[in-house]
Amino acid sequence: MNAAARLVEVRVPDMGNFKDVAVIDVLVKPGESIEPEAPLVTLETEKATMDVPSTASGVIEKIHVDKGGKVNAGDLIATVRSAGDVAAPAQAAALAAPSEAAKAAAAASAAVPAGTTGKPTSTVVSTPAQPGSTAGSAPAQGGASAVAELPATLRTDLPPINEPGFSRAHAGPSVRKLARELGVDLTRVAGHGFKGRITHDDVKAFVKELMTSPGAAAGAGAVARSGGGALPGVPAVDFAAFGPVETQPLSRIQRISGPRLHASWVNIPHVTQFDEADITELEALRGKLKESAAQRGIKLTPLAFIVRACVKALQAFPQFNASLDPTGANLILKKYLNVGFAADTPNGLMVPVVSEADRKDIYEVARQLGELSEAARGGKLSAAQMQGGCFTISSLGGIGGTAFTPIINAPEVAILGVSRSTMKPVYQDGTFVPRLMLPLSLSYDHRVIDGAAAVRFTTFLAKTLAEPHTLIEAVP
Ligand code: CAO
């Protein structure tokens, strides 16, 4: 058999009346090895999301569609160099699915993977239940025991599901069904499956956390037992009734980070302390060191100094380098010092971590900042490079701004926001002198940190930034 004879084309199946269907995710890359039934792309109509699986095992030769693009029945999705394990002539197999896919999309109550019906199909369709559908009213599939175990309050007091977000969630039909049965809003669940997909275990873990963690219930959406109220839902508006609209799916990173930011916002009582640091000397010193750093391939930006100053502040105020344990009754003080920083990437916000920042001098910190930022922007950060952070810095100073209220990267207890430095007249020794002032915005968890401690922290930080010579060497 020659190589060309083993190239298998996988095409978009018939999708009933749906035309120009959005490709919301491309799940594989050329060169990737896949099993038969491996999902290749996720399509989304107004009524359903569907994964189109491969009909052959082998290696992806070429992807013919783009994320964000539109496809119609019969369009070529991928060419697979088959290892010989082809379920059926690929196009025929893919297109053999149409009636099942179309039927499933039309049936608002059906959210069972086509594969589980035992009928031959290569497309899995999920249909979000309609708003207002009763959790648990359908026969449970795989989630029945979990439903039975739920306390009645949890089942009846959950807040309304964010329907647009639910329909966009990166989850398969049976997971959606389970979430419906448990009344879980998938926008709040972090996915740990293939490429961030939400799995059954993720939904169950979410429910478990809701049930076991004191305070988490209210934060995750359930009602506090006394005097609380479910988070009110935002009313759904038919915007198209007022003029033309375009629907753009959130990026995968946004879909993952959104629920985490929301969880942090609703679980942690945030307070933001504003301050200013005089970085006139720091900028002068950076100007002197910049050239020699550049010769070593290092871009020395203010952020490296800010990381070093935060290290000193965290050493001086250990309760800022801490997390509450899951009971909420103990503070876990960390004896290591890893500093995360928010990086703006084309796909959304990412938070890489400079590990052991206390053991690195300014050049090594700057080098890591550059390498991690580049990896973040290229989508090449490993999971390990985003884990273990103790404290986060969100620096918007390269872009602008005067102040903002950053959201704490839970379970950390504080985050430093940095805005653009500007030259200001500062009154010193009876006269105004021009000084370069850097705005600082420290958000902190008020359960752990008092306002007085927060302002001591920012005062210390500002003083440290004003004495930049102390920031060059590592201080383990
Ligand atoms: N004031 C004035 N200028 C600043 C500054 C500040 N506070 N911070 C940085 N700059 C300058 C730098 O000096 C650099 O100028 P030069 O090239 O002349 O030296 C320029 O702005 C660009 O810096 P940079 O962005 O390349 O590097 P950085 O180390 O400052 O930041 C990173 C790196 C990854 C933090 C940044 O690129 C980024 O992504 N910022 C956005 C973070 C974000 O989105 N936060 C929001 C999170 S919540 O939604």
Residues whose N, C-alpha, C, O or C-beta is under 5 A from the ligand:
A	BS01	CAO	T301 P302 L303 A342 A343 D344 S373 S394 S395 L396 G397 G398 S419 R420 S421
